[in-house]
Amino acid sequence: MRTVRFIAAVIVAAAACISSPRQSWSRIRAAVVLLSKPYERADFWAVYRRYRTCRKCPIFYKPLRTCGTPLDKELRGLGCYCSCEVKPGIKSATCWADDNLGEDAKFGWQGSRKVETIG
């Protein structure tokens, strides 16, 4: 089932290239490069925290379990369209929200850690 959702997410991202090729192609290319390289798997608790954070994120698209999606008008242009079941397991991966929204964001892998340590 996980593989089917991942393939569906890639197909949706590829279909988005038709409507906004500049943004979508770079996101798809980044995801393919990240997933095609051999990678070191993150430890269990890091994966657990990252995935839990992804599921709470307002950018998370539940039907495909991806970081944003071009299918939802509110989420269009947000997120990296990656599979949130795969990316948290890659040790060197970073969160789109952390990379693009800055330090003030209250979500993202780093932003959620700040909220947890303060509260």
C-alpha positions as CSV (number, residue, x, y, z in Angstrom):
1,M,0.0,0.0,0.0
2,R,2.9,2.4,0.8
3,T,4.4,1.8,-2.6
4,V,1.1,2.5,-4.3
5,R,0.7,5.8,-2.5
6,F,4.3,6.7,-3.3
7,I,3.7,6.0,-7.0
8,A,0.5,7.9,-6.9
9,A,2.3,10.9,-5.4
10,V,4.9,10.9,-8.1
11,I,2.2,10.7,-10.8
12,V,0.3,13.6,-9.3
13,A,3.5,15.7,-9.1
14,A,4.3,14.8,-12.7
15,A,0.8,15.9,-13.8
16,A,1.3,19.2,-12.0
17,C,4.2,19.8,-14.3
18,I,1.7,20.5,-17.1
19,S,0.1,23.4,-15.2
20,S,3.2,24.9,-13.6
21,P,6.3,23.4,-15.1
22,R,8.9,25.7,-13.5
23,Q,8.0,24.8,-9.9
24,S,7.0,21.2,-10.3
25,W,9.9,19.9,-12.4
26,S,12.4,21.2,-9.9
27,R,10.5,19.5,-7.0
28,I,10.2,16.2,-8.9
29,R,13.9,16.3,-9.8
30,A,14.9,17.0,-6.2
31,A,12.8,14.1,-5.0
32,V,14.2,11.7,-7.6
33,V,17.8,12.7,-6.8
34,L,17.2,12.3,-3.1
35,L,15.6,8.9,-3.5
36,S,17.9,7.5,-6.2
37,K,21.1,8.0,-4.2
38,P,22.1,5.4,-1.6
39,Y,21.2,6.9,1.7
40,E,21.7,6.3,5.4
41,R,18.5,5.5,7.2
42,A,17.6,7.7,10.2
43,D,17.1,6.0,13.6
44,F,13.7,4.9,14.6
45,W,12.9,7.8,17.0
46,A,14.0,10.4,14.5
47,V,11.7,8.9,11.8
48,Y,8.9,8.7,14.3
49,R,9.2,12.4,15.3
50,R,9.6,13.5,11.7
51,Y,6.6,11.6,10.5
52,R,4.5,12.7,13.5
53,T,5.4,16.3,12.7
54,C,4.6,15.9,9.0
55,R,1.1,14.5,9.9
56,K,0.4,17.6,12.1
57,C,1.7,20.1,9.5
58,P,-0.9,22.3,7.7
59,I,0.8,21.5,4.4
60,F,0.4,17.7,4.8
61,Y,-2.0,16.3,2.2
62,K,-3.7,13.3,3.8
63,P,-5.1,11.4,0.8
64,L,-1.6,10.9,-0.7
65,R,0.4,11.5,2.5
66,T,2.6,14.0,0.8
67,C,4.1,17.3,1.7
68,G,1.7,19.6,-0.2
69,T,0.0,18.9,-3.4
70,P,-1.0,20.6,-6.6
71,L,-4.5,19.1,-6.3
72,D,-5.6,21.3,-3.5
73,K,-5.9,25.0,-4.3
74,E,-4.9,26.0,-0.7
75,L,-1.7,23.9,-0.9
76,R,-0.7,24.7,-4.4
77,G,2.8,26.1,-4.4
78,L,3.5,24.9,-0.9
79,G,5.6,21.8,0.0
80,C,8.0,19.6,-1.9
81,Y,5.4,17.0,-2.9
82,C,7.6,14.3,-1.4
83,S,6.2,11.2,0.2
84,C,6.0,11.8,3.9
85,E,6.3,8.0,4.5
86,V,9.7,7.9,2.7
87,K,11.5,11.2,3.3
88,P,11.5,11.1,7.1
89,G,13.5,7.9,7.0
90,I,16.4,9.5,5.1
91,K,18.9,10.7,7.6
92,S,20.2,13.6,5.4
93,A,16.7,14.8,4.3
94,T,15.5,18.2,5.4
95,C,12.0,19.6,5.8
96,W,10.6,21.9,3.1
97,A,9.1,24.2,5.7
98,D,12.4,24.5,7.5
99,D,14.2,25.3,4.2
100,N,11.7,27.7,2.8
101,L,9.7,29.4,5.6
102,G,12.5,30.4,7.8
103,E,13.1,30.1,11.5
104,D,9.8,31.7,12.5
105,A,7.7,28.8,11.2
106,K,5.9,26.9,14.0
107,F,5.8,23.8,11.9
108,G,8.4,21.8,10.1
109,W,10.9,19.4,11.6
110,Q,13.0,22.1,13.3
111,G,10.0,24.4,14.1
112,S,8.1,21.6,15.9
113,R,11.2,20.8,18.0
114,K,11.3,24.4,19.2
115,V,7.6,24.3,20.2
116,E,8.1,21.0,22.0
117,T,11.1,22.3,24.0
118,I,9.5,25.6,25.0
119,G,6.1,24.1,26.0
